[in-house]
Amino acid sequence: MSSETSSAAAIGDVEGVSLYDVDNPAPVIEPPRKRTGKTPKASRGNFEMYAWLFMRLSGIVLTVLVIGHLLIQLVLDGGVSKIGFAFVAGRWASPFWQVWDLLMLWLAMLHGANGLRTVINDYAERDNTRFWLKMLLYTATVFTVLLGTLVIFTFDPNIR
């Protein structure tokens, strides 16, 4: 027996018995979800791919928005001690800052909701539990986004 044959035979040996040879090829592994005639062609479409892509892109944009916000608000404008009602009123008088804060609000809420939706899908075992947790999540997300948007665009600095 040559050294090549002995080393090749030793790879598949378990307690001196060869697992794989010409007469005993490697077993065929069935796919975990084999398609049948009843299997729908596309159950979810590309939603999960778009959700995955949204998480990556929104994460990049949020990083720029949040770091820019922190640098401008805390470093260039004098720090936390200057932030108050008048400071916010002055900022939100400019459409630029309204759009900046609106983008941060929307992206942060949608990014977080999408992440939590994934967690719910992964860990909620029963369909009914998963449904109600996601409905609660969607309701809270819509409520927060609408309320935040309303506050940004209807903010009145002359409130008494």
MDAnalysis code that builds the backbone (N, CA, C; Angstrom):
import MDAnalysis as mda
import numpy as np

u = mda.Universe.empty(480, n_residues=160, atom_resindex=np.repeat(np.arange(160), 3), trajectory=True)
u.add_TopologyAttr("name", ["N", "CA", "C"] * 160)
u.add_TopologyAttr("resid", np.arange(1, 161))
u.add_TopologyAttr("resname", ["MET", "SER", "SER", "GLU", "THR", "SER", "SER", "ALA", "ALA", "ALA", "ILE", "GLY", "ASP", "VAL", "GLU", "GLY", "VAL", "SER", "LEU", "TYR", "ASP", "VAL", "ASP", "ASN", "PRO", "ALA", "PRO", "VAL", "ILE", "GLU", "PRO", "PRO", "ARG", "LYS", "ARG", "THR", "GLY", "LYS", "THR", "PRO", "LYS", "ALA", "SER", "ARG", "GLY", "ASN", "PHE", "GLU", "MET", "TYR", "ALA", "TRP", "LEU", "PHE", "MET", "ARG", "LEU", "SER", "GLY", "ILE", "VAL", "LEU", "THR", "VAL", "LEU", "VAL", "ILE", "GLY", "HIS", "LEU", "LEU", "ILE", "GLN", "LEU", "VAL", "LEU", "ASP", "GLY", "GLY", "VAL", "SER", "LYS", "ILE", "GLY", "PHE", "ALA", "PHE", "VAL", "ALA", "GLY", "ARG", "TRP", "ALA", "SER", "PRO", "PHE", "TRP", "GLN", "VAL", "TRP", "ASP", "LEU", "LEU", "MET", "LEU", "TRP", "LEU", "ALA", "MET", "LEU", "HIS", "GLY", "ALA", "ASN", "GLY", "LEU", "ARG", "THR", "VAL", "ILE", "ASN", "ASP", "TYR", "ALA", "GLU", "ARG", "ASP", "ASN", "THR", "ARG", "PHE", "TRP", "LEU", "LYS", "MET", "LEU", "LEU", "TYR", "THR", "ALA", "THR", "VAL", "PHE", "THR", "VAL", "LEU", "LEU", "GLY", "THR", "LEU", "VAL", "ILE", "PHE", "THR", "PHE", "ASP", "PRO", "ASN", "ILE", "ARG"])
u.atoms.positions = np.array([
    [0.850, -1.176, 0.000],
    [0.000, 0.000, 0.000],
    [0.889, 1.230, 0.000],
    [0.640, 2.165, -0.918],
    [1.459, 3.369, -0.997],
    [1.022, 4.359, 0.065],
    [1.839, 5.407, 0.229],
    [1.510, 6.402, 1.254],
    [0.257, 7.185, 0.894],
    [0.012, 7.439, -0.423],
    [-1.207, 8.157, -0.839],
    [-2.452, 7.344, -0.528],
    [-2.411, 6.035, -0.793],
    [-3.567, 5.182, -0.553],
    [-3.839, 5.060, 0.933],
    [-2.819, 4.912, 1.739],
    [-3.032, 4.754, 3.170],
    [-3.560, 6.039, 3.800],
    [-3.080, 7.217, 3.327],
    [-3.591, 8.464, 3.895],
    [-5.018, 8.732, 3.444],
    [-5.361, 8.391, 2.192],
    [-6.730, 8.587, 1.713],
    [-7.688, 7.663, 2.434],
    [-7.247, 6.441, 2.701],
    [-8.113, 5.494, 3.401],
    [-8.296, 5.917, 4.846],
    [-7.295, 6.550, 5.423],
    [-7.375, 6.946, 6.827],
    [-8.329, 8.111, 7.044],
    [-8.564, 8.907, 6.016],
    [-9.454, 10.063, 6.172],
    [-10.863, 9.614, 6.534],
    [-11.354, 8.586, 5.874],
    [-12.717, 8.143, 6.122],
    [-12.836, 7.036, 7.134],
    [-11.740, 6.633, 7.749],
    [-11.777, 5.517, 8.682],
    [-12.302, 5.948, 10.040],
    [-13.190, 5.135, 10.559],
    [-13.661, 5.286, 11.926],
    [-13.541, 3.912, 12.550],
    [-12.642, 3.796, 13.513],
    [-12.362, 2.532, 14.182],
    [-12.039, 1.435, 13.174],
    [-11.217, 1.775, 12.173],
    [-10.759, 0.792, 11.212],
    [-11.738, 0.477, 10.099],
    [-12.951, 1.061, 10.115],
    [-13.943, 0.807, 9.079],
    [-14.000, 2.022, 8.162],
    [-13.875, 1.804, 6.875],
    [-13.914, 2.907, 5.924],
    [-15.357, 3.354, 5.723],
    [-15.618, 4.638, 5.924],
    [-16.975, 5.162, 5.741],
    [-17.307, 5.378, 4.279],
    [-16.336, 5.862, 3.506],
    [-16.588, 6.213, 2.121],
    [-15.582, 5.509, 1.227],
    [-16.069, 4.807, 0.242],
    [-15.224, 4.217, -0.784],
    [-16.034, 4.137, -2.070],
    [-15.542, 3.444, -3.063],
    [-16.227, 3.371, -4.350],
    [-17.598, 2.723, -4.204],
    [-17.714, 1.722, -3.371],
    [-18.993, 1.028, -3.187],
    [-19.925, 1.756, -2.224],
    [-19.396, 2.630, -1.401],
    [-20.199, 3.343, -0.404],
    [-19.932, 4.835, -0.552],
    [-20.558, 5.518, -1.548],
    [-20.297, 6.953, -1.742],
    [-20.930, 7.763, -0.609],
    [-20.592, 9.056, -0.601],
    [-21.130, 9.961, 0.420],
    [-22.650, 10.011, 0.317],
    [-23.346, 10.071, 1.443],
    [-24.811, 10.106, 1.406],
    [-25.327, 11.417, 0.801],
    [-26.486, 11.378, 0.198],
    [-27.124, 12.568, -0.357],
    [-27.898, 13.241, 0.761],
    [-27.642, 14.513, 0.963],
    [-28.332, 15.272, 2.009],
    [-29.505, 15.995, 1.361],
    [-30.691, 15.723, 1.853],
    [-31.894, 16.368, 1.330],
    [-31.935, 17.813, 1.809],
    [-32.435, 18.720, 0.965],
    [-32.577, 20.104, 1.430],
    [-33.582, 20.172, 2.579],
    [-33.400, 21.114, 3.516],
    [-34.278, 21.163, 4.683],
    [-35.739, 21.412, 4.335],
    [-36.000, 22.168, 3.293],
    [-37.387, 22.431, 2.888],
    [-37.534, 22.047, 1.425],
    [-37.783, 20.807, 1.211],
    [-37.908, 20.323, -0.152],
    [-39.229, 20.807, -0.739],
    [-39.183, 21.343, -1.942],
    [-40.391, 21.833, -2.607],
    [-41.261, 20.670, -3.047],
    [-42.538, 20.837, -2.835],
    [-43.513, 19.854, -3.299],
    [-44.494, 20.559, -4.209],
    [-45.491, 19.845, -4.689],
    [-46.506, 20.454, -5.539],
    [-47.343, 21.482, -4.802],
    [-47.429, 21.351, -3.471],
    [-48.240, 22.269, -2.667],
    [-47.468, 23.510, -2.224],
    [-46.151, 23.496, -2.380],
    [-45.334, 24.624, -1.943],
    [-45.576, 25.827, -2.848],
    [-45.911, 26.989, -2.260],
    [-46.099, 28.175, -3.108],
    [-44.781, 28.600, -3.735],
    [-44.864, 29.221, -4.887],
    [-43.656, 29.645, -5.610],
    [-42.855, 30.663, -4.800],
    [-43.499, 31.715, -4.344],
    [-42.814, 32.733, -3.542],
    [-43.727, 33.122, -2.396],
    [-43.334, 32.755, -1.189],
    [-44.199, 33.046, -0.048],
    [-44.041, 34.473, 0.459],
    [-42.842, 35.053, 0.350],
    [-42.638, 36.400, 0.881],
    [-42.100, 37.368, -0.154],
    [-41.790, 36.922, -1.300],
    [-41.219, 37.827, -2.287],
    [-39.847, 38.287, -1.842],
    [-39.543, 39.526, -2.106],
    [-38.231, 40.074, -1.759],
    [-38.278, 40.986, -0.543],
    [-39.329, 40.934, 0.250],
    [-39.466, 41.844, 1.381],
    [-38.285, 41.733, 2.342],
    [-37.883, 40.523, 2.688],
    [-36.783, 40.350, 3.645],
    [-35.473, 40.894, 3.089],
    [-35.258, 40.757, 1.784],
    [-34.047, 41.308, 1.182],
    [-34.076, 42.839, 1.267],
    [-35.231, 43.435, 0.964],
    [-35.345, 44.889, 1.040],
    [-35.230, 45.375, 2.489],
    [-35.767, 44.610, 3.437],
    [-35.647, 44.969, 4.852],
    [-34.182, 44.903, 5.291],
    [-33.463, 43.894, 4.840],
    [-32.042, 43.762, 5.148],
    [-31.266, 44.939, 4.559],
    [-31.548, 45.277, 3.318],
    [-30.873, 46.387, 2.646],
    [-31.197, 47.715, 3.334],
    [-32.468, 47.893, 3.731],
    [-32.860, 49.111, 4.452],
    [-32.075, 49.257, 5.750],
    [-31.875, 48.152, 6.473],
    [-31.138, 48.220, 7.733],
    [-29.712, 48.711, 7.498],
    [-29.075, 48.229, 6.451],
    [-27.698, 48.638, 6.177],
    [-27.626, 50.101, 5.763],
    [-28.485, 50.495, 4.839],
    [-28.447, 51.874, 4.339],
    [-28.892, 52.873, 5.406],
    [-29.966, 52.556, 6.119],
    [-30.435, 53.475, 7.153],
    [-29.423, 53.577, 8.290],
    [-28.707, 52.498, 8.565],
    [-27.665, 52.545, 9.593],
    [-26.552, 53.509, 9.221],
    [-26.169, 53.493, 7.949],
    [-25.119, 54.416, 7.485],
    [-25.607, 55.858, 7.573],
    [-26.818, 56.115, 7.072],
    [-27.358, 57.481, 7.090],
    [-27.567, 57.947, 8.528],
    [-28.078, 57.060, 9.391],
    [-28.276, 57.425, 10.797],
    [-26.956, 57.755, 11.484],
    [-25.911, 57.023, 11.162],
    [-24.601, 57.311, 11.753],
    [-24.156, 58.722, 11.403],
    [-24.302, 59.091, 10.136],
    [-23.925, 60.442, 9.706],
    [-24.802, 61.488, 10.387],
    [-26.125, 61.252, 10.418],
    [-27.045, 62.217, 11.026],
    [-26.786, 62.399, 12.518],
    [-26.606, 61.291, 13.226],
    [-26.440, 61.370, 14.683],
    [-25.085, 61.969, 15.050],
    [-24.022, 61.534, 14.385],
    [-22.708, 62.109, 14.700],
    [-22.686, 63.591, 14.330],
    [-23.273, 63.942, 13.186],
    [-23.371, 65.356, 12.814],
    [-24.166, 66.143, 13.831],
    [-25.275, 65.583, 14.270],
    [-26.120, 66.231, 15.282],
    [-25.332, 66.465, 16.574],
    [-24.628, 65.445, 17.035],
    [-23.859, 65.577, 18.271],
    [-22.728, 66.588, 18.133],
    [-22.013, 66.534, 17.023],
    [-20.922, 67.492, 16.828],
    [-21.432, 68.926, 16.776],
    [-22.504, 69.136, 16.033],
    [-23.028, 70.498, 15.887],
    [-23.651, 70.991, 17.189],
    [-24.484, 70.165, 17.809],
    [-25.204, 70.592, 19.012],
    [-24.288, 70.717, 20.229],
    [-23.389, 69.750, 20.388],
    [-22.621, 69.703, 21.638],
    [-21.236, 70.337, 21.540],
    [-20.634, 70.301, 20.368],
    [-19.276, 70.833, 20.254],
    [-19.293, 72.263, 19.716],
    [-19.941, 72.462, 18.584],
    [-19.900, 73.778, 17.936],
    [-20.843, 74.799, 18.575],
    [-21.956, 74.335, 19.153],
    [-22.930, 75.275, 19.715],
    [-22.821, 75.452, 21.226],
    [-21.761, 74.988, 21.833],
    [-21.537, 75.311, 23.240],
    [-21.944, 74.274, 24.250],
    [-22.397, 73.123, 23.866],
    [-22.670, 72.037, 24.800],
    [-24.093, 71.981, 25.308],
    [-24.300, 71.080, 26.237],
    [-25.630, 70.768, 26.764],
    [-26.227, 71.946, 27.534],
    [-25.403, 72.741, 28.158],
    [-25.907, 73.838, 28.987],
    [-26.687, 74.873, 28.184],
    [-26.453, 74.965, 26.886],
    [-27.159, 75.943, 26.054],
    [-28.479, 75.400, 25.495],
    [-28.711, 74.099, 25.623],
    [-29.917, 73.521, 25.039],
    [-31.094, 73.782, 25.965],
    [-32.104, 74.429, 25.432],
    [-33.321, 74.732, 26.167],
    [-34.443, 75.005, 25.178],
    [-35.544, 75.517, 25.698],
    [-36.707, 75.794, 24.846],
    [-36.356, 76.791, 23.748],
    [-35.678, 77.859, 24.101],
    [-35.323, 78.890, 23.119],
    [-34.358, 78.343, 22.069],
    [-33.455, 77.474, 22.497],
    [-32.502, 76.864, 21.564],
    [-33.239, 76.011, 20.527],
    [-34.170, 75.179, 21.000],
    [-34.953, 74.328, 20.093],
    [-35.823, 75.196, 19.190],
    [-36.436, 76.231, 19.739],
    [-37.269, 77.130, 18.935],
    [-36.447, 77.788, 17.830],
    [-35.238, 78.199, 18.151],
    [-34.375, 78.801, 17.141],
    [-33.964, 77.808, 16.075],
    [-33.674, 76.588, 16.477],
    [-33.301, 75.549, 15.503],
    [-34.464, 75.222, 14.577],
    [-35.613, 74.979, 15.162],
    [-36.754, 74.541, 14.345],
    [-37.395, 75.679, 13.563],
    [-36.897, 76.873, 13.689],
    [-37.351, 77.962, 12.821],
    [-36.776, 77.780, 11.415],
    [-35.728, 76.983, 11.307],
    [-35.088, 76.720, 10.021],
    [-35.609, 75.399, 9.434],
    [-36.064, 75.401, 8.187],
    [-36.498, 74.142, 7.557],
    [-35.376, 73.096, 7.484],
    [-34.131, 73.540, 7.390],
    [-33.002, 72.599, 7.353],
    [-32.991, 71.719, 8.596],
    [-33.104, 72.345, 9.782],
    [-33.063, 71.584, 11.030],
    [-34.333, 70.761, 11.226],
    [-35.462, 71.248, 10.723],
    [-36.675, 70.442, 10.803],
    [-36.514, 69.152, 9.998],
    [-35.975, 69.273, 8.786],
    [-35.781, 68.090, 7.943],
    [-34.722, 67.172, 8.559],
    [-33.646, 67.740, 9.097],
    [-32.597, 66.949, 9.740],
    [-33.185, 66.115, 10.879],
    [-33.923, 66.764, 11.774],
    [-34.515, 66.058, 12.906],
    [-35.600, 65.081, 12.464],
    [-36.351, 65.456, 11.443],
    [-37.379, 64.553, 10.922],
    [-36.746, 63.294, 10.337],
    [-35.668, 63.448, 9.578],
    [-34.964, 62.282, 9.034],
    [-34.435, 61.389, 10.147],
    [-33.865, 62.005, 11.186],
    [-33.375, 61.207, 12.313],
    [-34.515, 60.444, 12.984],
    [-35.629, 61.119, 13.202],
    [-36.781, 60.475, 13.834],
    [-37.285, 59.304, 13.000],
    [-37.554, 59.558, 11.727],
    [-38.129, 58.524, 10.867],
    [-37.179, 57.347, 10.692],
    [-35.933, 57.641, 10.379],
    [-34.987, 56.545, 10.162],
    [-34.734, 55.755, 11.440],
    [-34.598, 56.434, 12.564],
    [-34.356, 55.731, 13.829],
    [-35.541, 54.844, 14.193],
    [-36.742, 55.366, 14.041],
    [-37.923, 54.563, 14.389],
    [-38.106, 53.379, 13.435],
    [-37.954, 53.614, 12.151],
    [-38.127, 52.521, 11.186],
    [-36.992, 51.501, 11.293],
    [-35.789, 51.972, 11.526],
    [-34.640, 51.079, 11.702],
    [-34.844, 50.204, 12.949],
    [-35.227, 50.834, 14.035],
    [-35.463, 50.088, 15.273],
    [-36.635, 49.134, 15.172],
    [-37.713, 49.577, 14.531],
    [-38.886, 48.710, 14.374],
    [-38.554, 47.510, 13.497],
    [-37.786, 47.736, 12.440],
    [-37.400, 46.626, 11.570],
    [-36.521, 45.630, 12.327],
    [-35.617, 46.120, 13.138],
    [-34.788, 45.225, 13.943],
    [-35.603, 44.444, 14.950],
    [-36.539, 45.115, 15.611],
    [-37.387, 44.435, 16.588],
    [-38.335, 43.448, 15.909],
    [-38.786, 43.768, 14.699],
    [-39.612, 42.830, 13.934],
    [-38.842, 41.539, 13.667],
    [-37.566, 41.673, 13.360],
    [-36.728, 40.500, 13.126],
    [-36.579, 39.679, 14.406],
    [-36.396, 40.356, 15.528],
    [-36.283, 39.656, 16.805],
    [-37.581, 38.920, 17.127],
    [-38.711, 39.567, 16.901],
    [-40.004, 38.925, 17.146],
    [-40.165, 37.704, 16.260],
    [-39.815, 37.827, 14.981],
    [-39.908, 36.676, 14.073],
    [-39.011, 35.531, 14.517],
    [-37.843, 35.859, 15.070],
    [-36.909, 34.822, 15.486],
    [-37.315, 34.134, 16.786],
    [-37.895, 34.869, 17.728],
    [-38.090, 34.318, 19.060],
    [-39.537, 34.024, 19.456],
    [-40.511, 34.632, 18.807],
    [-41.907, 34.325, 19.149],
    [-42.281, 33.029, 18.452],
    [-42.587, 32.009, 19.225],
    [-42.804, 30.685, 18.655],
    [-44.212, 30.501, 18.077],
    [-45.209, 31.043, 18.753],
    [-46.577, 30.842, 18.282],
    [-46.975, 31.947, 17.320],
    [-47.714, 31.576, 16.284],
    [-48.142, 32.548, 15.274],
    [-48.980, 33.668, 15.883],
    [-49.854, 33.320, 16.806],
    [-50.735, 34.302, 17.428],
    [-49.918, 35.309, 18.256],
    [-48.951, 34.821, 19.001],
    [-48.076, 35.697, 19.789],
    [-47.281, 36.612, 18.871],
    [-46.739, 36.035, 17.810],
    [-45.952, 36.821, 16.849],
    [-46.817, 37.916, 16.231],
    [-48.043, 37.579, 15.861],
    [-48.946, 38.548, 15.251],
    [-49.210, 39.720, 16.184],
    [-49.563, 39.440, 17.442],
    [-49.926, 40.517, 18.361],
    [-48.718, 41.350, 18.794],
    [-47.563, 40.724, 18.922],
    [-46.362, 41.503, 19.228],
    [-46.015, 42.450, 18.087],
    [-46.147, 41.975, 16.860],
    [-45.853, 42.850, 15.726],
    [-46.903, 43.943, 15.574],
    [-48.152, 43.653, 15.866],
    [-49.185, 44.697, 15.810],
    [-48.907, 45.782, 16.855],
    [-48.494, 45.370, 18.048],
    [-48.124, 46.323, 19.092],
    [-46.921, 47.157, 18.651],
    [-45.946, 46.515, 18.054],
    [-44.762, 47.217, 17.548],
    [-45.133, 48.216, 16.460],
    [-45.935, 47.793, 15.493],
    [-46.320, 48.684, 14.402],
    [-47.145, 49.860, 14.904],
    [-48.041, 49.607, 15.855],
    [-48.858, 50.670, 16.426],
    [-47.984, 51.702, 17.147],
    [-47.052, 51.220, 17.965],
    [-46.162, 52.131, 18.688],
    [-45.277, 52.921, 17.721],
    [-44.818, 52.268, 16.663],
    [-43.960, 52.943, 15.685],
    [-44.725, 54.040, 14.957],
    [-45.912, 53.713, 14.473],
    [-46.715, 54.704, 13.749],
    [-47.085, 55.857, 14.670],
    [-47.485, 55.553, 15.905],
    [-47.852, 56.588, 16.860],
    [-46.676, 57.529, 17.124],
    [-45.496, 56.973, 17.360],
    [-44.324, 57.788, 17.663],
    [-43.897, 58.630, 16.466],
    [-43.904, 58.031, 15.276],
    [-43.514, 58.773, 14.069],
    [-44.505, 59.909, 13.801],
    [-45.797, 59.630, 13.902],
    [-46.796, 60.680, 13.655],
    [-46.729, 61.786, 14.701],
    [-46.612, 61.409, 15.962],
    [-46.543, 62.406, 17.022],
    [-45.265, 63.246, 16.903],
    [-44.135, 62.612, 16.630],
    [-42.882, 63.343, 16.464],
    [-42.921, 64.284, 15.272],
    [-43.497, 63.810, 14.162],
    [-43.628, 64.649, 12.973],
    [-44.525, 65.844, 13.258],
    [-45.620, 65.600, 13.958],
    [-46.540, 66.678, 14.326],
    [-45.837, 67.713, 15.196],
    [-45.054, 67.275, 16.159],
    [-44.345, 68.199, 17.045],
    [-43.331, 69.028, 16.256],
    [-42.579, 68.380, 15.358],
    [-41.552, 69.112, 14.601],
    [-42.179, 70.190, 13.726],
    [-43.289, 69.874, 13.058],
    [-43.842, 70.826, 12.102],
    [-44.859, 71.800, 12.702],
    [-45.367, 71.527, 13.888],
    [-46.333, 72.455, 14.486],
    [-45.768, 73.120, 15.738],
    [-44.482, 73.025, 15.942],
    [-43.861, 73.626, 17.118],
    [-44.064, 75.133, 17.106],
    [-44.600, 75.645, 18.198],
    [-44.879, 77.078, 18.311],
    [-43.999, 77.684, 19.398],
    [-43.032, 78.496, 19.024],
    [-42.153, 79.083, 20.040],
    [-42.850, 80.136, 20.897],
    [-44.040, 80.614, 20.475],
    [-44.760, 81.653, 21.217],
    [-45.790, 81.068, 22.182],
    [-45.614, 79.831, 22.586],
    [-46.575, 79.194, 23.484],
    [-46.537, 79.891, 24.848],
    [-47.674, 80.031, 25.445],
    [-47.757, 80.723, 26.747],
    [-48.258, 79.778, 27.790],
])
